[in-house]
Every structure is written in C-alpha cells, then in structure tokens.
Amino acid sequence: MTLTLPRENWGEKLHRGYRYAKILERQRADAERTDNPTVGILTRAGEDVDALALFKRDMERRGLRPRSVQKRCDVARDLYRWMDGKGGILNATADDIEEWLDAKGDISSNYRAGCVSNVVAFYETMVRIGILPEDPSKTVIRPKVRQGLPRPISDDDLRVALKYAPPRERCFIALGAYAGLRCQEIAFLNVEDLLWSAGVLRVSTEAAKGGRERMIPIHDEVEKALRNYGIPKQGSMFRMSNGKRMTPERVSQLGSQFLASADIQATMHQLRHWFGTNVAKASIRTAQELLGHADLKSTATYTKVTVDDLRAAVTSLT
C-alpha cells in the first residue's frame, strides 16, 4: 500500500521533520492490521515528500556551510531527476544508485566517491528524521580515493606572475602563494580580517572550508599587493563591478585567466600547493595549522617532497 500524508498544514509539516516519523509510525501500524501489510514509502498525495527541502533544512539546522549545503543538494537533486519515473528518490535501491553513477560515464574514482558520500548523507538524513526505515545507500560501493601528487607552481613562474600581474590579480596570487588562501577564502576576505596591529590575517569561520577559523601571519608580498591595490574602508576586500562581493568562481576565473595570458601553466590552487610545500619545511603540523586542515592526510597532498629532499634524508643516515 502507499502511505499518504494528509494535505492539511503541509507547509508547517515541511519544517518539522520529526512529525513525519510519528505519522509514518501510525500508518505502519494501520498497514499491519490490513490484509496487505506491505508498508510503502511515505508520500504526499501519491508524490514523494519534499525530501530535498527536508535534507536542506536539516543541514542548515546542523550548521553546515552554505556551499556544503548547496553541493550536497545539487548531487541529491541530480539523483532525484534520475529517479523520476523510476519510483522516486525515496524508493531508490542500491542498484538504482549504482546505475545512476554508471550513467555519468567515464568519471574519476574521486568524483564518484564524492557523489556516493553526498548521496549517503542524504539517505542517512532520511532515516534519522524518520522518512525512511532503512538506508538504501549503505551497500553502495565506495571507490577508493586516490591522493594525487602535489603540483605547486614553480618558483620562476611565481616570480613572473607577481611581477606582471595587474593590481587585483597580484593580490589573488600573493594571497594564494604567501597566505595559502583558497579562492573562496580570498573572495570572503573582509577589511576587518586584516589585523595589522597583530600582523596577522584572519580566515573567518564564514570563509574557511569546514568553518575552521585560523590566523596567518601577513607576508610582505601580501601587504605590498593589498596596499598597492587599495584597501577599502570596510567590508569586502574584493568587489565586482556591480558593487557586490566577488564570488569564489570569479576569483578563480580572473586568476586563471591572467596566469594563462602570461603563459604560466598553473592554476590558482597550485599557489596554495606552493605555500603548503614551503611552510611544511618547518613542520607538517605547522603546515596543517596554516592550511586549515582537520586531518594531516589532507596536508600531505599539498606538500611536495623533491628528489633532493629524499637524497638528503638518505645521505644523513649514519
């Protein structure tokens, strides 16, 4: 049988996930007293509960960053569309999820693992708030994530970039290479985060990936670039022509366009690799703190060990 939510007060119910569990429990009990005790999926007038809205609301309540919420919702929405006409996302099986992943074609194991992780988060939420009795994604194969080698920009290319970059792009390059900032952290940098008296730059919880605030000493190259560009009185350090805060995507685009125009085969993120590789020479823990990583395994992907480093380590043995 199909279990159906009453239509009345639907908007109110949408924002109170715990009430669905009570309704589902009651309808299951009713179903067990019928001749056909098959329990269906919780629906509203024959349609799936607005599972995506519930998923989004749950993540927001748990304090996940907006970008993380959006990314997970995008993946869940993609599966939702795939399951349209196939029983709906709340009726998906592990085989359905595997077929959806296979339909994406020749994708990397890391990308597939990311999709699986986001889908698992969706179904775990549906189980936790009482929409589903069990998680269909728990048996989906999780590909092994392969850690790529660090690819820091070369020292020569960095010098060229700093020398010829326009003022704004020079700021991006300096912040990436000498503060280790991600594009989203550059975009969300505020004037108030430049703590000149303490000589540090603050990466706020709103800007940092994972919400891990950190302090980074202001390098001379960073200060020179920012002062040359012109520091606003307050608010966003970088704005678009319409006066709104520059987006992370725009920072990445502008920075990458300049590097390409200077015939430098590097991306904005490779500036962060350069930063991580160099600060790790002090210690891997120092690099972890400056890069804002929760796990040392993440830090290791940003730190390049050269052949000379390996040779020095071996020849030092006595």
N, C-alpha and C positions, 0 to 999 in steps of 0.2 A: 504493500500500500504506500501511497505518498503522504507524507506528513506535511500538513499545511499550517502556516502561521496565520492567525486572524489578521485581517486588514486594518482594524481599528488601531489608532495610535502608533502606526508604523514608524513615523519619524522619531517618536520618542524611544521606541524599542531599538531602533538602529543604533542609538548611542548608549545602550545598556546591554552589553553582550551577555552579562550574567543571567539576564531574564530568559534568554534563549535556552539556556541549559534547563531551566525549570519547565519550560513549555515542552522541550524535547523529552524530558523525563516523563511528564504526564502523558504525552502522546504515545510513548513507547509502552507505558502501562496499559493504555487503551488498546493498542495494537495486539498485545499479548492476550487480551481477552476475546479477540475476534477469531473467526475460523482461519483467517490468513494472517498469522502474526509476523509476517515479514516487515521489518522496520525499514522504511525508506530514508531518504536524505531530507533533512529539514528544508522546507521550501516555503515560498510565499506565493500563494495562489498559483501553484504549479511552476513557479520560477525560482531560480536559485536565490537564496538570501543574498543581500548585497555584501558578499564576503569580502570583496576588495575594500569597501568602506570600513568594515569592521577591522580588517587587517591594518589599514592605515591608522585608524583611531587607536588601536591597541599599541602600535609602535610609538605614536605621539605621546600617549599616556606614560609609556615607559622611558620617555626622554631620548629616543633615538634622534640623531641629527637629521635635519630635513633632507639632505642629499642622500642619506642612507635610506630614509623612508621612501623617497622617490624611486631610487634604484630598485628596491625590493618590490615596490608596487608595479613598476614597469615590467619586471620579469613575471610577476603573478598575472598581470593583465595579458601578457603575451600567451601564457598557458590558458587563460580564460577564453581568449579568442580561439585558440586551437581546439578547445573542448566544446565550443559552440556547435550544437548539432550532434555531439557525441555523448550527450548525457550531462554535460555541465561540469564545471571545475570541481564541484563538491562530490561528484560521482566518479572522479578520475581514479584509475588504478595505477599501480606501479608500472605496468606495461604501457599504459597511456602516456605516462610521464616520460618513459624511455623513448617512445615513438616520437614524442614532441621534440625531445633533444636530438634524436637522429635526423629529424626533418630539417634541422638547422644546417645540415651539410657538413662540410669539412671544417670543423671548428677546433680550436686548440683544447687540450685537456684542461688547461687552466680556466678557459672561458666556460667550458662545460661544467667544471667543478663549481664555478661561481653561480651558474644557473641553478644547479642542484641545491646549493647552500641556501639560495633565496627561496626556492620552492619549499624546501624543508621548513624554513622559518614560517612560511605561510600556513602549511598544514599543521605544524606544531601549535600555532596560534589557534587554529580552528578547533583542535582537540582541547586545548586548555580552556577556551571560553565556552565549550560545550556544544559547538555546532556540529562536530563530527565525533563519532565514537572511537575512531582509531585513525592513525596517520598512514595514508597510502604511500607516502614517500619514504618510509623508513627502510624499505628494501631496495630502493633505487641505488644503483651502483654509483659510488662517488669516485671519480677519476683521481689518480694521484697528481697532486700539484707539483709541477716541476719548477724549481728555482733557477731562473736564468742567471747568467753571469752579469756582474755589474758593468755598465757601459759609461763611465764618466767621460765628459768632454775632455779633449786633450788640453794641456796647459797652453799650447800655442794658439789653439782656436779660441780659448777663453780670453787670452790677451787681445786677440784681434777683435773679438766681439765687444769687449769693453771699450776698446779704442774707437771703434767706428759706429757703435750703436747710437741712435737718437736718444735724447734725454730720458724719455719714458721707458723705452726698451732697455736702456742701460740700467735703470732701476730694477727691472724684472730680472735681468741677468745677474746683477750684483746680489739681489735678494735670494736668488736660486743657488748661486755658487758660494756666496760668503755668509749666508744665513740658513741655507738648506730648506728654504720655504717651497712648499708645493704651490701650484698655480692658484688653488683655491685659497691658500693662506695669504698669497700676495693680494688677491682680489679683495679679501676681507680685512686687510690691514687698515687700521684707523690711525689717525694722527696721535690719538691718545695712547696708542700702543708703543709709541716711541718714547721710552723713558730715558731721556738724555742725561738727566742728573745721575742716574744709576748706570748709564752706559749700556743698557740692555734694550732689546726689542721683545715685546710680549706677543706670543701667539695665543690668542684668546681661545676659550672653550668653543666659542661660536665658529671660529675659523679653523681650528685644528681638527684633523681627521681623528675620529674617535672621541673628540671632546677633551683631549688631554692638553691642558694649558702648559706652556713651557716658556722659559726665558732664554734668550740667545744674546750673547754679547754683540754689540754693534761693531762690525768691522769697518775700518777706514774706507774701504771701497763702497760699502753700503752707505755710509754717511755722506761721502762725496757725491754719489749718484743721486741720493734723495735731495740734498741741498741744491744741487745743480738743476734738478728738475723743478724744484719749488714745492715747499711743504705747505699745504692748506692750513687755515687757522684751526679747523676742527673736522671731525667726521672722516669720511672715506679718503684714503690717500690717493686712490686712482678712480677717476670717474670717466664715463663715456660722454660723447658729445651732447647727449640729452640731459646731462647732469646727474644721471643715476649711477650708482656704484657699478664699477666694471665687473663683469662676470668672470668666473674662472675660465670658461671656454674662450672668452675674448682675450684674456691674458695669454693663454696657451697659443691662440691663433696669432696674435701680434708678435709674440716672442719667436715662435717657429718661423713665421714669415721673414723676420729680419735675419735669423740665422741662415735660412735658405738663400736669401738675397746676398749674403756675404760668403756664399759657397762653403758654409760650415755644415758638415754632415752630423748634426746633433739635434736633439730635441730639448725642450725646456726641462724635462725631467732629468736629463743627463747632467744638468747643472747640479741637481741635488745629489746625484751619484758622485760627482766630483767632490762636493762638500763632505759627504759621508766617508769617502775613501781617505780624505786627508785628515779629518778630525779623528778617525779611528786609529791613526798612528799614535795618538795619545793613549787611548784605550778603547776597547769595544763598548764598555759601559758609558764612557763619555759620549761616544757617537750615538748610543741608544738614547740618552737623555736629550741631546741636541736635535736629533731627528724626530723625537717624539714617538718612539716605538714602544709598544707594550711588551713585545717579545724580541729577544735577541736574535731569533731566527730571521726576523724581518730586517734587522740591522745588517745581518751578514750579506744580504742581497745587494746592499749599497756599497760594500767595501771591497775594493779590488786588491787582490794580492798579486803583485808582479813577480816575474821570474827572479828578478834581483832580490826581492824580499825572501823568496824561498831559498835562494842560494845563500844569502846572508845567514838565514836560520840554520842551514846545514853546516856551513863552514864555522859557525860559532861553537859547534859541539866540541868538547874536549875529552 
